[in-house]
Amino acid sequence: MAIKVLIVDDSALMRSMLSEVINSASDLEVVGVAPDPIVAREMIKTHNPDVLTLDIEMPKMDGLDFLARLMRLRPMPVVMISSLTQRGSEATLQALELGAVDFLPKPKLDSTAGIENYRVEICEKVRAAYGARPRVPLRAVTAPKPLLREPSEGVGGGGGNLPERVLQEKLVLIGASTGGTEAIKEVLCSLPGQMPGILIVQHMPEMFTASFAKRLDGLCQMRVKEAEHGEKVLPGTAYLAPGHSHLSLRRVVGGYVCELAQSEPVNRHRPAVDVLFHSAAKQVGANALGVILTGMGKDGAQGLLAMKQAGAWTIGQDQESCVVYGMPREAAAIGALDDVAPLKEIGQRVISRLRGIERRGLRA
C-alpha cells in the first residue's frame, strides 16, 4: 500500500512539481495538495495522510504556527520545504525543534539533472519520515553559558574538571543525519564547557550549517562554530562541518587541525560522516571517542568500525530514542559499537568514559 502524502505550499508551481516527483515513485501517492494551512487542516481530516510536506512562508497561517498546532493536536511526520535563505534556514531549525522529521531546500528548476536529484532525495526523505518516530517536543532545559569562555584553556561549565592532558589529547567525533539537529543539540547541551575538542558532521546544506552552528553556540556551554580549513582543534570548542565540504583531521605538532575538502560525495553525502571517522581512525587512533546518532542510511558505520579497530571507544544511539534508526543500526550490525544508549544518556556516558580513561591511564 502506497504512503499517502499531503503537500502544503502556496506556490502552484511547487505543488505541481512536488506532486509529479512524489507520484513518480510506485510506493508513494499524493492524496491532496493545499495552498495554505487552513485548507490543509480539512484535507488532513478527509485524507488521513501518512506524511505532510510543509512550506514555511504561506498566507493565512505561517508554516511554523501550523506545525506547532499540528504536533500538539495530531502529531504526524512532517518534511519541511524551505527556501535557501538566512531566514529560511533559521525557520527550518525552529521547525525541527517543533517536531518536523526532516527538511529539504526548495529545488532549482533550471536543469533536468537537478530535478532528478531532487526527486530521489525527496522520495527518500518521505519514506524515512513515514518510518520515523513522531517526536512531540518538550520544552528544552539547557545549562546557561558561562559568561567567559577560553576554549584554548578548556574552561567553562562543570563536570568534574577533566585533567588537562585528557582535554588536550582526546577528541570526540559525532555523526548524524535525519533527526540529528535535535539529537546533537541535546548531547552538546548535556556537556560541560570543559571538554576535549569535538568535531561534528550533520547532513545539511551550506546555509543551514552556518545557522545551526550559531544556534548551538547560543545554547551550549562550550563554543560551537563552523569548522575552517587549517584551524587548530582546541578544547572547549565544537566544530561543525560546513555544508559544502567534507571535514577531516590532520595531526600536527601539538595537536590536530581541521581540513576541509570539496571532493566527491561519499555515501551520496558531502559532508560525510565516514570521511571524518576514517580520518580519526588514522590520525587520532585510541585517543578518539566516536558517537553515531539518529539518521537515515549507513553513512558513518564503516568509519566508526575503523575507529574501533584503531582502539577508539564508540557509542550509538538506541532505537527507541532515534527519529530514524538507520545509521546506528548499520553501525551495530557490523560490530562497530562498544556501547548503545538512549539519547538523554549519551553525553553523560561520554563524560564517564573520559573520567574512566584518566583513572585507568590515558590510553586505557
N, C-alpha and C positions, 0 to 999 in steps of 0.2 A: 504494500500500500504506500502511495507516494506521501512524502512530507508536505503538509499544507502550509503555504506561505502567504502572508498578507503584506503588501507593500504600502507604506505610508510615505508619500512625498508630494510636495506641492508642484513639482515640475512634471508636466505631461510627458516631456521627452524622457526624463529619468524613469517615470513609471513604465513607459513603453519599453525602454531599453532593459530595465531590470526584469520585466515580465518575460521578455524574449530570451534573455540569457538563462534565467532560472527554469523556465519551461523547456529549455533545450535538454535538460537533464531528465532522464527517464524516471528517476526516483523523487523528483521534486515537482510540485504543482502550485502555481499561483492561483489562489482561490478568490482573490479580490485585490483591488487597488483603491487607495483612499487619498484624496488630495489634502486632507487635514486630519487632526486627531479627533475632531467631533464625528466625522464620517467613520473614521476607523473604529471608534468605540462601538458603534452599531454593527459594523461588519464583524468585529470580534464575537459579538453575541450571536450573529447569524451563522458565521462560517467556522467558528471554533478553530482558528489556525494553530498549527504547531509552533511556528516561528514567525516573528514580526521583523521586517526591515523598517527602520525608522529614520527619517531625516531629522535634523536638528532645528533648522530655521524654517518655520512654517507659519501660515496665518492662523488666526483664531486661538491657537494654543501652541506655545513653544514646545518643541520636542522633549526637552528636559522636564518640563512640568507634566507633560503627558506620561513620560516614563516613570516619574516618581509616583503618580497616581496609579498607574498600571501595576507597578511592583508592590504597591501596598494592597490593592484590591484583588488583582488577578495575576500573580507572578507567572511569567512565561518567558521563554528565550527570546531575546531581542538582539539584533545585529544593527548597530548604528551606521548610517551612511553619512559621512562627514566631509565638509569642504576642507581642502588643504590650505587653511589659513591659520593665523595665530589664534583667532577666536574659535575657529573650528576645532583646533587641537585641544584647547583648554576645555571647551564644552564637551568634547568626546571623553576626556578624562573624568569630568563630572558624571557623565552618563555611565561610565564603567563603575564609578563609586556608587551610583544609584541602583546598579544591578544588571546593566546590559552585559551580555556574554562577550561580545566582540564588536569590532568596528571595521569599516572599510572606507577608505577615501573615495570621493566621487571620481569616476573614471575620466580620463582624457579620451574624447571620442574622435580623435584625429587619425587613427590607424586601425587596420584590421587586426594586426598583431596585438595592439593594446586591448582591443575588445575581447580577443580570445583569452589573453592572460587574465583579464578581469572576470570573464565567465568562469574559468577554472577556479579562481580564488573565491569568488562569492559563493559558488556552489559548495565548495569545501567548507566555508565558514557557516553556511546554513546547515549543512549536515552535522558539523561539530556542535552548533548551537542546539540542534534538536536533541543530541545525545548529552548535552550539558546538564549540570545540576543547577536549577534556578537558585539564585542567591538573593534572599531578601536582606538588604543591607541593614546593619546595625550601626548606630552612631559610634564612630571610631573614637577611642580614647588613646591619645598619644602623649608621651612624655614631652614636656616643654624643652625647647632648645636651650643649651647653655648660652649665657649672654656673650661669652667669649669662646672662640674655638681656635685652637692652634693645632691643625692637623699634623704638622711635622713633629709635634711632641706627643701626639696621641692623647690629648686631654679632652675632658668633657664627659658628662654622664657619670654613671656609677659602675656597677657590675663587677666589683671586686678588684679593680686596679690590676689589670693584666701586666705582667712583667715586661719591661722594655724590649727584651730580646724576643719575646713572643710577638709583640707588636711589630717589630722590625723585620722578622724573618718569615712569619706566617702570612699567607694570603687566603682570602675567601673568594670563591668563584661561584656565581649564581646564574642559572639559565632558566628562562620561562617563555611561554607563548600565550595561548588563549587563557584568559583569566589571570594572567601574570602581573598586570599592573597593580591589582589589589593585593595579590599574594606577596609581591616584592615589597610593597608598602608596609604590610603587616610584619614581615620579617625585619626590615630595616628599622621600623619604629620600635621593635622589641629589643633592639641592641643599644648598648651604651655608646657614647661618643668615643670612648677609649677602646678602639678595635683595630686589628690589623687592616691593611688596605683591602677593599672589596671591589671586585670587578664584576659587572653585570651585563648580560645580553638578554634583551627582551625584543621579540619580533615586533617592530614598529617602524613606520615611515619616518623620514628625517625630521619633519616639522614636529611630529609628536614626541620624539625622544627629547628634544630640547625643552618642551613644555613639561614633560614627565619628570625630567631631572630637576627642573626648577620647583615643581610641586613637591617632590620628595625632600628637597633641600629645606623647604619651609616647614616640614613636619618632623624630620628625624634629628636626633641629637648629633649625629655625625654630619660632615659636609657631604653633599651629593652634587655631582657635576657630570656633564658630558665629557667623555674621555677625549684627550687631544694627542695627536701623534707626537711621540718623543717625550711626553711629560713623565716625570718620576712618580711612581706609586708611593703614596705617603700613608702612614697610619691615620686613622680618624677620618678617612675620606673614601667615599664610594664612587666609582667611575662607571658611568653608563655608556655602552656602545652607541654611537650616533647611528641614526637610521640609514646612513649612506655607506657605511664601511664595516668590514669585519674588524673585531678587536682581538688582539693577541698580546702576549707578554714577551719581553726580552730581558734576560738577566744582564745586569751591568755591575760594575764595581760599586758596592754599597747598596745594592737593591735591585729594583726592577723598573722598567719603563713601559708605557703603553705604546703599542704600534697599531696603526690603522691602515687598512688596505681596501681599495675598491676593486678587488679581484672578483672573479665569477662567483655567483651564489653557491652555497653549499647546502645540500638538502633543500634546494629551492629558496634558501633564505640568505639575505645579507642585511644585517649581521647574522651570523650563525653561531649557535651555542657550541657546536663541535669545534669550530676554529679556536675559540677561547679555551675550551677544555683541553684540546690536544696540545696547545702551546703551554698550558700549565703543567701538563704531564711531562713535557720535555724540559721546561725551564725551571719549574718550581719543585717538581717531584713530591717527596714526602712532606714538604712544608706547605702543601696546599690542602684546603678543605673545599670539597665540591658539593654544591646544592642544586638539585633539579626540582623545579616546581611545575605546577599545572601547565598543560599545553597540549595542543594537537600535534600529532606526528611523532617522529622519532629523533628529531634534532637534539643532540647532546648526549644520547645514550652511549655511542661508541667513544666519544671523548671522555665521558665520565669513567668508562671502563678502563681507558688508558691511564687516567689519573689514579684509579685504584691500583692498577698493576704497577704504577710507579711509586706506590707507597702512601698516596693521599687517602684521607678519610672522606667518605662520601655519604650523603643522605638524600632521600627523596620524599616528596610529599605523598601522603597516603591517599588512597582512592576516595575515601569519604569526604575529604576536605577539598579535593580538586574540582574545579569547574569542568575541566576536561581531563580525564585520566589517560593521557596519551604518552607524553614524554617520560614521566616517572614509571609508567608501566613498562615501556620499552627498556628503560634502564634496569628495572628489576628483572625482566625476562632474561637478560644476558648476564646477570650476576654482577652488575656494576655498583650495587648499593651495599654499604655497610650497615645502614640504618634506615628505617622508614618511620615517619612521624606525622601527626596532624599538623596543619599549617601553624596553628597557635603555639606549638611546642618547638618548632624548628629553630627559631632564634636562640632559645634557651639551651637547646642541645648543642648548637654551635659554640656557645659560650662555655658550656660544661666541658666540651671537648678541648677547647683551648686551655682551660684551667687544668684538666687532666693531663694534657701534654706537659705542662710545667711541673706537675707532681712526678711524672714518670721520666722526665728528661725531654728535651726539646724535640727530638726525633722519634720518640717512642710511639 
